[in-house]
Amino acid sequence: MLNIPLMSDNIQKEDVNALISFLKETNRFTQGPKVREFEQVWSEWLGVKHSLFVNSGSSANYITMAVLRDLYGEGEVIVPPIAWSSDIASVFAAGHTPVFVDIEKKNLAMQEKEILSHITDKTRAVFLTHVLGFKGLSGPLLKALRERDIPLIEDVCESHGAMMDGQKCGTFGLASNFSFYYAHHMSTIEGGMICTNDDRFYQYCRLYRSHGMVRESTDENFKADIARQYPDLRPEFLFLVPGYNMRSTELNAVIGLNQIKRLDANNKRRAENFKLFLDNLDPKKYFTDFDIEGAVNYAFVLLLREPDDAMFQRVTEALRENGVEFRRGTAGGGNLARQPFVRERLPGFDPASLKNAEFVHSYGFYTGNYPDLSEEKILSLCKLLNAI
Ligand SMILES: Cc1ncc(COP(=O)(O)O)c(C=O)c1O
């Protein structure tokens, strides 16, 4: 038995101790100084002007898509089929139409050429996911989007610390979203972050996080201006946008502040682990040509080299029998365009037209990659897989 879970020990005793100490001292439990401190520390770590702590990565998605609509208008949003359900659900929820484009196998991210060829005058944004620790962006794509004036929103929920050209993913677009769910690079148990360098986008995100209330803004001129426009309403209860309550708590921020201290060292281990895994996997049986430059994978992505249903079944059984926890289809379970909530809303779209996403859906897995996963276990896992 190999006994490799998807994640191990992501909330540690020292996090719990930090929380206990905090609880003994504080009388402020939600949305206060610790949340602000965590946002500041995160902004410094990432290299952005603003960060906004929310209660999940999905909340970050819902807020950014709503703000995109309010500031740029309703329209089409280019999305990947390999991502997470809320990357698509949030697009629908904000009244936009998702436009799927196929992915590359090398990083499971959307194909550049496909993105560019799907841009129309209705395109409001490209909502790109950096999947399972890979960087999903390239310099030429970024340049092409800037030339066409198309906002980029980065979902970095699975790729905290991934780099492109020496700069962290999540700093390139109009906004970026992170998740701190237990299984990710770092955890606040549940939690998420929206990051941006755009002042206006940030102020609107603040409103959406807290019921749409104008008093949540930190821009005094903006607040005064809105208050003047609505003299019949009290400034302390002025709901400008149809907001949510997606705030997190001081408790989660305390855990985040403790966790971020370990993030870079953990990521280094994860990158080393994944390289060891790929170096020892049989390239005749498995796809090993991933683009791992700048990648920080919290999972081992396993793709069969050839479309072979019997082999897929054998791998499934071998992982199960050896206590290796896994997910089939990689991120989000595979081709999201196949999911019922998408098919219902895009009845004319054929999910099978996304050829690489279909391959990953049918012949892809991921297994856990956590910092204290031993070299011995990684090599045993490769041996097990190579023998199939
Ligand atoms: C790519 C991606 N985006 C968004 C999310 C949503 O994050 P959360 O689970 O914090 O809502 C996830 C979730 O795991 C994800 O993998």
The ligand as an SDF file (V2000), in Angstrom:
LIG
                    3D

 16 16  0  0  0  0  0  0  0  0999 V2000
   -9.4830   26.6050  -10.8600 C   0  0  0  0  0  0  0  0  0  0  0  0
  -10.3890   26.7880   -9.6820 C   0  0  0  0  0  0  0  0  0  0  0  0
  -11.1240   27.9030   -9.6040 N   0  0  0  0  0  0  0  0  0  0  0  0
  -11.9590   28.1290   -8.5780 C   0  0  0  0  0  0  0  0  0  0  0  0
  -12.0960   27.2230   -7.5490 C   0  0  0  0  0  0  0  0  0  0  0  0
  -13.0360   27.4920   -6.4400 C   0  0  0  0  0  0  0  0  0  0  0  0
  -12.3870   27.6540   -5.2220 O   0  0  0  0  0  0  0  0  0  0  0  0
  -13.1580   27.3500   -3.8640 P   0  0  0  0  0  0  0  0  0  0  0  0
  -13.1710   25.8790   -3.6700 O   0  0  0  0  0  0  0  0  0  0  0  0
  -12.3450   28.0690   -2.8290 O   0  0  0  0  0  0  0  0  0  0  0  0
  -14.5230   27.9160   -4.0190 O   0  0  0  0  0  0  0  0  0  0  0  0
  -11.3840   26.0370   -7.5840 C   0  0  0  0  0  0  0  0  0  0  0  0
  -11.6050   25.0630   -6.5160 C   0  0  0  0  0  0  0  0  0  0  0  0
  -11.1420   24.2630   -6.0220 O   0  0  0  0  0  0  0  0  0  0  0  0
  -10.5030   25.8010   -8.6700 C   0  0  0  0  0  0  0  0  0  0  0  0
   -9.8010   24.6850   -8.7400 O   0  0  0  0  0  0  0  0  0  0  0  0
  1  2  1  0
  2  3  1  0
  2 15  2  0
  3  4  2  0
  4  5  1  0
  5  6  1  0
  5 12  2  0
  6  7  1  0
  7  8  1  0
  8  9  2  0
  8 10  1  0
  8 11  1  0
 12 13  1  0
 12 15  1  0
 13 14  2  0
 15 16  1  0
M  END
$$$$
